[in-house]
Amino acid sequence: MAGTKAATTKLTPAQKAKAAADARKVIARNKKARHDYHIDDTFEAGISLMGTEVKALRMGRASLVDGWVEIDRGEAWLHGVHIPEYAQGSWTNHGPRRKRKLLLHKQEIEKLAVKTREKGHTIVPLELYFTGGRVKVEIALARGKKEWDKRQTLREKQDEREAQRAMSLRRHL
C-alpha cells in the first residue's frame, strides 16, 4: 500500500515540463513604481507582441521604468516600455518603445478608466513575466507619493533591516 502512494505522487516527465511551463518566470520588475506610487489595485493583463519582441524577452531583456498605461477608446495601451530589438531579427524587427495593446476584460478597462479620471491616479506596469508560455504584464492602479512619503518609506525599510540584523545577531549569540 505504501508503494502505491509513492507511485502516485511521482511526476512524469510530461507533468514536470508542464509545471515548469506554468511557473512564473519574471523578465522585468519596476521597482521604481513601488517607490514612487501607493499601489491601490493590481491586474494581470496579456500583451499583444510581435515575434521578435517575444524572442528578445526570452533573452531576459526589457525595462519597465518609464512605462505607463493609457486607456484610449475602450482599449488599454502600454507606452514607454523598452524591449530592445532582437539581434537576429531582420527587416521584421520591432520598434523598441512602440505602444503595445493590453488584453483585459471590458469591465476591467472600464474600472481603470473611471479610476484614472480621479485626480492623482495613474496606471503603471509593475512586472513583466512569462506564465504558461505567454507573456503577461502586471499593472497597478496607483496614486503618486509625495516626497515625504518616499522618505518615510525608506526610513521604515531601513528600520526593518536594522531590526532584522539585530535579531539575527542576537540568535547567533
Buried (B, 14 or more C-beta within 10 A) or exposed (E): EEEEEEEEEEEEEEEEEEEEEEEEEEBBBBEEBBEBBBEEEEBEBEBEBBEBBBBBBEEEBBBBBEBBBBBEEEEBBBBBBBBBBBEEBEEEBBEBBEBBBBEBEEEBBEBBBEBBEEEEBBBBBBBBBBBEEEBBBBBBBBBEBEEEBEEEBEEEEEEEEEEEEEEEEEEEE
